[in-house]
Amino acid sequence: MIQQIPLVDVKAQYAPLIPELEERFSAVLESGRFIFGPEVEAFEHEAAAYLGVPHAIGVANGTDALVIALEAMGIGAGDEVICPSFTFYATAEAIARAGATPVFADIDPVTLNLDPADVADRITPRTKAIMPVHLFGRPAPLAELAALGLPLIEDAAQAFGAAGVAGTGVCSTFSFFPTKNLFALGDGGLVACRDDDVAERVRMLRFHGSRDKQTFELVGTNSRLDAIQAAALRIFLPHLEGWNEGRREGAARYAELGLGEAVDLPLDEPGHVYHMYVVRSPDRALFSAALNEAGISSASYYVTPLHLQPAMRYLGYEPGSLPETERAAAENLALPLWGTIGVDVQEQVVAAVLAAARARTRTGTGDSVLAPVP
Ligand SMILES: Cc1ncc(COP(=O)(O)O)c(C=O)c1O
């Protein structure tokens, strides 16, 4: 079935800006500067000012941002970093790539973010940092996590513009993958940093561990934000607040339209920027089938959470070891949402979900066969 309604309509957000993008891209082409240079520097300054941090350093993607942040903080072999398992694989992969051991903590079932009490139980003498993820655009409980006394590295890939994000972590990392709240037209990433020395190492690590391209003091990597992506990001950044507001309005509208009669809605919080609009239901297969039938995209995230992924088997987690994570993995369903989503689209989504719920009621609860809707 061809999906007429996507999960995220990235083009609808940037389409009005295409003339401005073309103009700026022409200027980059004229300049002949594609690596570092004025566009990247200007974006780094503008991003730092927006986030309220002293340093913002462009890198090639959000995964490199995490690895580089960990390495810049001196975290590596023999160290443990506590992170959620209900997140994109890159979170734990980055810890392992830095040579450290990911330690998975369970989540709060309401916020889907790290549960500080469970994190506290997993701290050992080898724990060097905590890596909260601001999942689906909802700020993680930074104050409670910081109170545990360890440095934080915020994986803020999904949360540019969310309240308090990048205000606590030594480093906070962002991805500009095209579906993110602030996005590039390809890959891109950023490390926001509140410590001068760590920031200096981040700058070196993204360019082979060198300050001057002559002397190589660290073993780093090649991970740069392209000038052309920085140019696009500079055009998009002033629109971020509007897009995030559009996402918040869309989330409120789903509740007003009565979606909560069929599924559990995400708890609303003022600082949440709804990178994804994620509902919960033990019957999510029924709802995703009904949406698919109506030509509407939906998605379930992290269906196999990280502690049960094949590459993480060496850590020894068994099924059932993180019960809230596993329940969220089995029940979550993301519905269409983006910064410029229209009421008509949302009405169609809600109609399909409510019709499926009514059909379920007629066939009895727990029956995941979709009865025909008259
Ligand atoms: C939570 C999280 N961390 C890290 C990443 C990695 O970012 P990227 O795809 O830019 O490498 C992503 C996104 O894709 C993400 O959602």
PDBQT file of the ligand as one rigid body, heavy atoms in Angstrom, charges set to zero:
ROOT
HETATM    1  C1  LIG A 401      19.168   9.108  20.156  1.00  0.00    +0.000 C 
HETATM    2  C2  LIG A 401      20.085   9.139  18.974  1.00  0.00    +0.000 A 
HETATM    3  N1  LIG A 401      21.410   9.109  19.175  1.00  0.00    +0.000 NA
HETATM    4  C3  LIG A 401      22.266   9.165  18.155  1.00  0.00    +0.000 A 
HETATM    5  C4  LIG A 401      21.837   9.258  16.848  1.00  0.00    +0.000 A 
HETATM    6  C5  LIG A 401      22.837   9.230  15.752  1.00  0.00    +0.000 C 
HETATM    7  O1  LIG A 401      22.793  10.314  14.896  1.00  0.00    +0.000 OA
HETATM    8  P1  LIG A 401      23.292  10.192  13.386  1.00  0.00    +0.000 P 
HETATM    9  O2  LIG A 401      22.302   9.376  12.628  1.00  0.00    +0.000 OA
HETATM   10  O3  LIG A 401      23.364  11.608  12.901  1.00  0.00    +0.000 OA
HETATM   11  O4  LIG A 401      24.643   9.555  13.402  1.00  0.00    +0.000 OA
HETATM   12  C6  LIG A 401      20.466   9.319  16.596  1.00  0.00    +0.000 A 
HETATM   13  C7  LIG A 401      19.882   9.478  15.273  1.00  0.00    +0.000 C 
HETATM   14  O5  LIG A 401      19.897   9.003  14.305  1.00  0.00    +0.000 OA
HETATM   15  C8  LIG A 401      19.559   9.241  17.684  1.00  0.00    +0.000 A 
HETATM   16  O6  LIG A 401      18.244   9.271  17.490  1.00  0.00    +0.000 OA
ENDROOT
TORSDOF 0
